[in-house]
């Protein structure tokens, strides 16, 4: 089996390398692609030194079975035909194709079978906030259909890439030294702050990030579920958190919900408030599962349930989910 990584020098590309190193995948050859800036760089994979090739419109993808792409939406759109024309399956981490009707949008714990119907040989990886939420929601959906969801996200700097993580570190260092903090990646200083604004605002005053959670959830779950989201950037380095409220067709007890979460694929329950046990990004960065805690009945609706979930944005929210799609196809 021959696999390619496109955009290997980015935060997600680097995570692809780390995950493929540890997963038991029968990879005979790994090919790395990047921009003119990263072409020629070398990385080690399973004891071999690999050189990054320049991504260009040629026949370099001939013979490659799967391409894990994370180089941005514009690059994905430009190179999709080049990548797939010889039969390569493109598992794309950008937003380029997520809502295209003929491109499956896949979270393996929820809709793995959708990946088998990819007429354009493109499979889309959902947005990070959507991925961790639907993994948790699927457990509840098995008990009773979810009619609506209210969610507030607490999204780490990692969601905006490696440069954003570096900027947050730089801001704290500058502020300690009494300097004016560098603000380039975000609209405002993120250190010691929270910013209720991720992506651009749309006509209804929700941001694109918030609308992604609405539309992507419905597509992945094949559901009429309604999602109202408020997405917030917080000064955390890595791993996103979400406060989720769901309303189901029938009332679900906390005990039912906890059992369903505990049995769900990809979910770890961490829910013992008396012992101060609940998911926190500080301790869960670098981990694979979606962690769920603070499970409780809603006080305003008999059919309402609230919970808190945390997951690593670069792993399950991006690279790991793409690799799991590849595994599900194998």
ChimeraX attribute file (.defattr): number of C-alpha atoms within 10 A of each C-alpha:
attribute: neighborCount
match mode: 1-to-1
recipient: residues
	/A:1	12
	/A:2	17
	/A:3	22
	/A:4	21
	/A:5	25
	/A:6	28
	/A:7	24
	/A:8	27
	/A:9	25
	/A:10	17
	/A:11	20
	/A:12	28
	/A:13	25
	/A:14	16
	/A:15	19
	/A:16	25
	/A:17	20
	/A:18	15
	/A:19	15
	/A:20	19
	/A:21	15
	/A:22	9
	/A:23	12
	/A:24	9
	/A:25	13
	/A:26	11
	/A:27	12
	/A:28	8
	/A:29	11
	/A:30	19
	/A:31	18
	/A:32	26
	/A:33	26
	/A:34	24
	/A:35	18
	/A:36	12
	/A:37	9
	/A:38	18
	/A:39	17
	/A:40	16
	/A:41	15
	/A:42	15
	/A:43	16
	/A:44	11
	/A:45	14
	/A:46	11
	/A:47	8
	/A:48	10
	/A:49	10
	/A:50	16
	/A:51	17
	/A:52	23
	/A:53	19
	/A:54	17
	/A:55	21
	/A:56	15
	/A:57	12
	/A:58	9
	/A:59	11
	/A:60	16
	/A:61	22
	/A:62	15
	/A:63	13
	/A:64	21
	/A:65	16
	/A:66	23
	/A:67	26
	/A:68	26
	/A:69	29
	/A:70	28
	/A:71	22
	/A:72	15
	/A:73	15
	/A:74	12
	/A:75	17
	/A:76	22
	/A:77	14
	/A:78	13
	/A:79	13
	/A:80	21
	/A:81	16
	/A:82	19
	/A:83	29
	/A:84	20
	/A:85	14
	/A:86	15
	/A:87	15
	/A:88	23
	/A:89	22
	/A:90	28
	/A:91	25
	/A:92	28
	/A:93	28
	/A:94	21
	/A:95	18
	/A:96	18
	/A:97	22
	/A:98	24
	/A:99	16
	/A:100	10
	/A:101	9
	/A:102	15
	/A:103	19
	/A:104	28
	/A:105	29
	/A:106	27
	/A:107	27
	/A:108	24
	/A:109	21
	/A:110	19
	/A:111	17
	/A:112	18
	/A:113	15
	/A:114	16
	/A:115	22
	/A:116	13
	/A:117	13
	/A:118	16
	/A:119	10
	/A:120	16
	/A:121	22
	/A:122	26
	/A:123	28
	/A:124	26
	/A:125	29
	/A:126	29
	/A:127	22
	/A:128	26
	/A:129	27
	/A:130	20
	/A:131	28
	/A:132	28
	/A:133	24
	/A:134	22
	/A:135	24
	/A:136	26
	/A:137	21
	/A:138	21
	/A:139	22
	/A:140	24
	/A:141	17
	/A:142	11
	/A:143	16
	/A:144	15
	/A:145	17
	/A:146	22
	/A:147	17
	/A:148	16
	/A:149	20
	/A:150	15
	/A:151	22
	/A:152	18
	/A:153	23
	/A:154	24
	/A:155	29
	/A:156	25
	/A:157	27
	/A:158	24
	/A:159	25
	/A:160	17
	/A:161	15
	/A:162	15
	/A:163	15
	/A:164	20
	/A:165	20
	/A:166	14
	/A:167	21
	/A:168	26
	/A:169	17
	/A:170	16
	/A:171	20
	/A:172	19
	/A:173	14
	/A:174	14
	/A:175	14
	/A:176	11
	/A:177	10
	/A:178	9
	/A:179	11
	/A:180	11
	/A:181	20
	/A:182	17
	/A:183	15
	/A:184	11
	/A:185	17
	/A:186	18
	/A:187	10
	/A:188	14
	/A:189	20
	/A:190	25
	/A:191	18
	/A:192	12
	/A:193	10
	/A:194	16
	/A:195	17
	/A:196	14
	/A:197	19
	/A:198	20
	/A:199	13
	/A:200	11
	/A:201	14
	/A:202	12
	/A:203	7
	/A:204	7
	/A:205	10
	/A:206	18
	/A:207	19
	/A:208	17
	/A:209	22
	/A:210	27
	/A:211	20
	/A:212	21
	/A:213	25
	/A:214	18
	/A:215	17
	/A:216	21
	/A:217	24
	/A:218	16
	/A:219	18
	/A:220	21
	/A:221	19
	/A:222	11
	/A:223	13
	/A:224	14
	/A:225	19
	/A:226	18
	/A:227	21
	/A:228	16
	/A:229	22
	/A:230	20
	/A:231	25
	/A:232	20
	/A:233	22
	/A:234	20
	/A:235	21
	/A:236	22
	/A:237	20
	/A:238	23
	/A:239	28
	/A:240	31
	/A:241	29
	/A:242	23
	/A:243	19
	/A:244	20
	/A:245	21
	/A:246	23
	/A:247	24
	/A:248	21
	/A:249	14
	/A:250	14
	/A:251	15
	/A:252	18
	/A:253	15
	/A:254	15
	/A:255	11
	/A:256	12
	/A:257	19
	/A:258	20
	/A:259	13
	/A:260	20
	/A:261	25
	/A:262	16
	/A:263	13
	/A:264	19
	/A:265	17
	/A:266	17
	/A:267	22
	/A:268	20
	/A:269	23
	/A:270	20
	/A:271	20
	/A:272	12
	/A:273	11
	/A:274	7
	/A:275	7
	/A:276	9
	/A:277	13
	/A:278	19
	/A:279	22
	/A:280	19
	/A:281	22
	/A:282	11
	/A:283	10
	/A:284	18
	/A:285	18
	/A:286	17
	/A:287	16
	/A:288	19
	/A:289	21
	/A:290	27
	/A:291	27
	/A:292	25
	/A:293	23
	/A:294	18
	/A:295	25
	/A:296	18
	/A:297	20
	/A:298	15
	/A:299	10
	/A:300	8
	/A:301	12
	/A:302	14
	/A:303	18
	/A:304	22
	/A:305	24
	/A:306	20
	/A:307	21
	/A:308	25
	/A:309	27
	/A:310	28
	/A:311	31
	/A:312	27
	/A:313	30
	/A:314	27
	/A:315	25
	/A:316	26
	/A:317	29
	/A:318	27
	/A:319	28
	/A:320	22
	/A:321	25
	/A:322	29
	/A:323	22
	/A:324	18
	/A:325	23
	/A:326	21
	/A:327	14
	/A:328	14
	/A:329	12
	/A:330	8
